[in-house]
């Protein structure tokens, strides 16, 4: 059965809810999603205290030898299910079945399926599922996966994608033009995942920024993710949380602009009007509504290592 999340019919980054959207589908409590190895239960609550959502990872963050221990820890150390995602191993593996069995013994109702590649495997989880698009095959099927009834969101991953291409790096190197930026294929998948999610009214999560010390790069990527309507950004270290939150929170200038647009639209009965020399019509009004939808306040994070 598909377990419902908290009732919330709010705007999901400007996307129109479609027929494939679950009633009362789970939404992230905020924009900063922090990964935590599932075999480190002493870190669960610390990670949750520092971020909006914690992703308890049964896949890449846990060695194959420790996965049984990680599943036991997952069951024995519950944290807030409304703010927890469990990343499970790819479909078709023995760990996948064991992961699902472990999650079914908890109150968690949202899983992230690693290396999602087909509709059947999403339906098979029987949980609300975030599909992680990080293989060439998964990338070609992102639209169909996003349309799956229990798929509530998409995330994308760069490093597994590039490995699947037979490549060596998702980003341009320091001695290349556009140093630090995603190479074109990775950027294309990032864009395609965002479009597929929006086409089916699902939220989208941007990939992690692996270089923890590259704060400027993280800030630039978050700014771009917000401009493209991403709902959240995943991260691997607590120090990244505040930069993500700050990036998703609108500036005072954009808030003031959005309120003037909405007030002006009301004064003109929803018709086209001019504001500071800019024509304001339906699309611009919706952009203003998105700005104000991001105003939820979040607690301050202690960025010490969890």
N, C-alpha and C positions, 0 to 999 in steps of 0.2 A: 504494500500500500504506500501511497505517497503521503508523507506526514506534512501537515500545514505548518507554515511559519506564522509570525505575528501578522495580524490583519493590517495591511498597509496598501492603499491604492494610490499612493502618491506618484508624482512624476518620476520616471526613471531616466534621468539624463536626457529628457526631451523625446524619448521613444514613445510611440503609440502602442498601447497594449493591444495585442492581437489575440486571435482565437487559441493560439498555442500557449498562452500565458496561464499558468496555474492560478486558481483563485487563492488569494491570501499567500502568494508566494513570498518566501523569505527574501529580505533585502539586507545588505550589509548595514551595520549600525553606524558606520562612518567610513571615511575613505582610506584609512590605513590598516592593511591586512598583514599581520606579522606571522611568518612561518616559525614553527617550533617543532623540534624533533619529538616524535611521539614516545621515544624511549628515554626521554628526560622529563619525567613527571614533576620533578621539583621545579621545573621552569614553566609549567602550564599557567599557573595563576599569575606569575610574574609577567609573562608575556601578555596575558589578557589585561593586566593592570596598566600596561604601557601602550596598548594599541586599541583600536576600535573592535577588531575581530582577530582571533588567533586561528591559524591554520595548523592543526595538529597533523604532522606529516608522517605517514607510514611508508612513504616511498623513498625518494632520493636522499633524504636526511638521515635515513636509518640503514645500516648495513644489513644485507640479507640475513646474516647470523643473528641479528638482534630484533628481527621483526616479530617473532613470537612474543618476546619480552615487551615490545612496544605495544602490541595488541592487549596484553594483560594490563599494562599500565593505563592504557586508554579506558578500559573498563573500570579499573579500580580507583581512578582519580578524576572524578567528574568535575567539570567546570560549567559555567553558564552556557547552556545549549543555544541560546538566542544569539550568542556572539562567538560561536565556534563552528569551524568547518573542519572536516577530516579529509585529508588527501589520501586517496586509496591508490593502490597499484593498478597498472593497466589491465584492461579486460583480457581474458585468455591466459592469465597467469594463475598459478596456485595461490599466490599471495592475494590476488584480487578477491577470490572467493572467501578466503580466511579473513580478509579485511572487512568484507561486508557482514560476515557472521559476527565479528567483534562489534562493529558499529550497531548492529541490531540489538545488542545487549546493553546499549547505552541510551541516553535521552537525546543524543545528537540526531539531527534529521537532515543535515546538509552535508553532502560529500563533494569532493572535487576529484573527478576522474582523470588521473594522469594519462597522457598520450591518447586522448579520445580520438577515435577514428571512424565510428559508425553509429547510426541511430540505435541499432539493436542493443548495443552495450550500454547506452545511456538508459534506455527503458529497463534494462535488466537490473540496474542497481535498486530499483523500487524506492529510491530516496530522491528528494530534491537534489539535483545534480548540477554542479558547475563543471562544464566541459573544458578541460585544459587542452588547447590546440597547440601542439608542439611537435608534430611530425608532418612530413610532406603529404601523406595520405589524409591526415586529419585536416590540414589546411585546405585541400581540395574539396572537402565535404563540410566545411564550417557552416554553410548556409543550411544544409539539411539537418545538421546536428542542432543548430540553434532553434530550429522549428520543432524539435522533439518536445512532447508535452511536459515531461518532468525536468527538462533542461531549463534552469532558471537564470543562467548566466554563462558567459564565456570568459576565459582567460587565455592568454597566449604565452608561449615560452620560446625564447630565442635559441638557447644553447642546444637543446635536444633537436630543434628544427635544423640547425646548421649541421649538427652531427649526422642527421638523417640525410642530408644533402651530400655528405662526403666532404664537407667544408671544414675549416679550421677556426673561424672567428665570425661572430655576428656583427662585430663593429670594426670600423676603420681604425688602423693602428696609429700610434703617435707620429710616425714618419709619413703618413698619408694625408691628403686633403680630407677635410671633414673629420678629423681625428676625434674618436670617441663616439661618433654618431653611428646609428645602425646602418649596416650595408643595405642595399636596395631591396633584396629579397626579404630580409627580416622586416624591414619597414613596410613592405607590401602586405605581409601576413598580419602585421599589427593593424594596418588599415582595414584589411578584409575582415578580420575578426570584429572590429568595431562596427563595421557596416552590417555584417550578418546579425550581430546582436540587436542592433537598432531595428533592422528589418522585421524582427519577430518580437519586439517589445521586451527584450531581455537585457539585463545589465551587463556591462563589460568591465573587466579588471585588467589593468595594464601590468606588464611583466616587471619583475624585480630588476633593480639596478645593482649589479653584483659588486661594483667598485664602491665599497663603503666610504672610502675617503674622498670620492669625487662628488662632493656636495653640490657644486655648481651644475654638474651634469644631471644629477637627480632632480634638482629644482627645475632645470630646463625641460626635462622629460615630463615632469608633473604638470608644468604649465601647458605643454602641448596636449597632454592627456585631457586636461580640463577643457581646453578649447575644442577638442573633438568629442566631448560628451562622455568620456569614461566616467564610471561611477566611483571607482576606487583604484588604488595602486598597491600591489603586494610589495613586501619588503622582507629583508633577511636580518635586519639589526634594529634594535630599539632606537638608536640614534637617528634613523631615517624617518621615524614616525612624525615628528614635529614638522619636518620639511614637507612631508606629504599633506599633513593637515593644513598647514599654512597655504600651500598651493591650491588646495581645493576650496579654501574659504575665500569668498570674493573680497576684493579690495573695497575700501570705503567709497572710492570713486565709482566703481562699477555698481555698487549697491545703490548709490544715489541716482546714477543714470537709470538703472532698472526701475526704480520707484517712480521716476519722472515719466518713463515710458508707459508704465501701467496706469498712472494717474492721467496722463494725456490721452491714452486710449479710452479710458472711461469718459473723459470729457467729450470725446468725439464719437461716442457710442460705437466704439470698435472700428471706426472708419480710418482711412489713411490720413496722417497728419504729419507736420514737419516739426522736428525738435533739433534746435541748434544747427539748422541747415541740413539735417539728415531726414530722409523720408522714412516714416515709421509705418510699416504694414504688418501683416500677420506673422511672417517669419521673424521679424525683429521683435515683435511682442513676445513670441514664444522663447526667444533667446533671453529676454529680460526675465521671464518667468523662471527659466532655468537658473539664472544667477541667484534669484531670491530663494530658490529651492535648496541652495547649498549653505544656508545660514545657520544650520544646527550647530550649537556650541559643543565643543569637546573638552574633556578635562586635560590639564597639563600633564605631560609625560615626564617621568624621571628617566632620562636616557642612559642610565648606567647599564652595563651588560646584564642581560637576563640569564 
